[in-house]
Amino acid sequence: MILTRRNLIATGAGGLVLGAGAVSLWPETGQAQQLTIDAVLNDPDAPVQGNPNGDVTLVEYFDYQCPFCKRMHPMLKDVVAEDGKVRLVMKDWPIFGAASIRASQLTLGAVSLGAYEQVHDALMATEARLSIKVVEATIAEAVAVEKAEAAYHANRDTWAGLLTRNDHQAVALGFRGTPAFAIGTTLYTGAQLRKNLVDAIAKARAEA
């Protein structure tokens, strides 16, 4: 389904719609016109947590230096675990510089090592501002940095392509920072309260 301004703001046509805290305008760009719901919710390369077969997909665009992403992270994981039927799709959007890019690359490298979630959690538990040295020291607590780097480079085209798609999607959807979410077919921006997440998941489930 092609996302257009009309079906974005419609409330019942199955297009992505604006939710509380969402950006106010759908960008008038060719890129946005071509973006599909499936591309946002079901990128085959994006790491998935929660229930891979869940009936609701929650997509988070995040940066490892984003303080709001970090503050929300434990609550987000708790909500997903408590629900038990949420498919949590993680989309790195490293917008805060070199340390963020390095963190995303090494964490994606950890996917093939079976350590993605551990590395992701470790980075989310750090202070907001990171250096490359701190990123590597943090990752080393979960997996050897050299192995994560080698794994990233072994699948460089896949991961670089994913990061590019994540960036293009976030820009096309009008997101201006992290965290940003697609929950079902509704877009949300900024940090969300626990009740907001629970309600958004319930709304997506009711509309599915």
N, C-alpha and C positions, 0 to 999 in steps of 0.2 A: 504494500500500500504506500503510495507517495504521500508524504506529509505536506500539506499546504496550509496556508494561513486559515482557510475556512475550516478544514477538519481538525486543525490544532485547537481552535477555540470552541469547536462544537462539543457538546457534552454527551452525545450519545452515538456518535458515528464510528467509534473505535479508533479514532485518531488520537495522537498525543494531545492532551488538554492541559491547561494551566491549573496548578493547584496552589494552595496557600504557600506564600513565600516564593512563588515562581517568578521568573522574569516576565515582564509585562508585555513584551512584543515578540512576535515571531519574525526573525530577520528576513528581509526581502532579498535573498540571495539565491543564485542558482544552486549552490551547495545545499542549502536548506530544502529547496524544492525537491532535491533528489534523495534526501535522507529518508530511509524507511524505518518503520517500527522494528522490523526484524533485525536490521543492522544495529540498532541501539540495544535491543534486548538479548540478541542471540549471536553475538560475535563468537565464532568457534574457538578463537585463540585467547579470549579473556578468561582469567582465572575465576573459578566459581567456588564459593563457600556455601555454608548452609546445606539445604537439601537440593541436590542437583536435579531432582525430579519434582521440585515443588510446584505448587499451582499458582504462585505469584512470583514474578521476577522483580527484584529490587536491584537497580544498578546504581553504584556510587562512583562518581568522578572525584578523585581525591589527589592530594599532594602530601608527601611525607613531612613537609615542613608547615603544613596548615594547622594552626592551633585548634581550630574548630573541628577539623577532622579527628584530631587526636582526642579531644574531649568527648566527642560523640562515640568514638570507636567501641569502648567497653559496653556502652548502652546499646549500640546498634547490634553487636554480636549477641547480647543477652536477649534482645527482642527477637532476633532471628532464631536463636536456639529455643526460646520459649514457645514460639509459634510452631516450629517444626516443619512447616510447609513452604518456607520462603527460600527461593533460589537467589543467592546473593552474588551478584556479578561485580567484580572489582575492575575499575578502569583507571589506571594510572594516568594522571594528567599533571606532569611535572612542570609547573609554571613558575616555581620560585628559584630557578637557577641550577647551577652545575651540581650541587649536592642532591637536589631533588632528582635530577636525571640519573645520577649515579645510583641513587637508592632504587629507583624504578628498574634500572637495567639489572642490577644484582638480584633484586627480588624476583623479577621475571626469570632470571637464570635459575633461581632456586626451584622453579616449578618442576623441572625435569628431575630434580634431586629429591622431590617429595618433601620439600621444606618450605614451600611458599607461605603457608599460614603462619608457621613459627617466625619466619623472618618478617613478615608483614606485621604481626603483633608486636615484635620487638621494636621495630621502627616506630610504630604508633605509640609506644610507651616512652619515647624519648621526649626531650624538650623540643619546642617547635623549631628553633633555629638549629640547623645542622651544618657541619662541615663534612667534606668528603672523608676526613679522618674519623670523625664520629660515626658516620654511616658505616664505614668498613668495620670499625670496632664493634658496633652493635650487631651487624650481620654475623660477624665471627663468633658470636655467642651461640648461634644456631647452626651455622654451616661454614665451612672453609670458604673464605672470600675467593681464593684462587679457583675453587671448583665452581662457585656461582658465576664467576666471570667467564670461565671456559664454557660453561653450559649456555650462558647468554650468547657468546660468540658463535657457538655451534648452531644456534637457531636465530642468528642475528636478523635475517630477513623477516622471519615471522614476528619477532618482538618489535623490531623497528617499524614494521607495517602496522602492528597493533597500536603502538604509541602514536603514530601518525593518524590513524583512524580515530583514536580517542580524542585527539586534539581537534580534528576536523568536526567531529560530532559535537563536542562541547561548544565550539564556536558557532556552529550552525544552529544549535538549539538556543543560542543566546545566553549561555552561562557566562558570567563575568568573574567567577572565582569558585573556590572550593570551600566546603563540599557542595556537590550538586547531585540530584537524584532523578532517576526515572523509576517510579514505582507503579508497576503495571503500565498503563498508558498515560500517566499523569507526571508532569515535571514539577520538581520542587528545587528551590535553591536555598543555600544557607543551612546553618545548623538547625536541626529539628528537635523538638521536645519528644520525650518518649511517647506521650499520648498522640502526638502528631504522626509519628511513625506507625503506631498501632492502628490508628484510624485510617491512615493512607493504605496500609496493607489490607484492612477490611474492605475499604472502598474498591481497591483493585480486584479483590476476590469476588465481590458482589457484581462487578461489571464484566468479569471474565465470561 
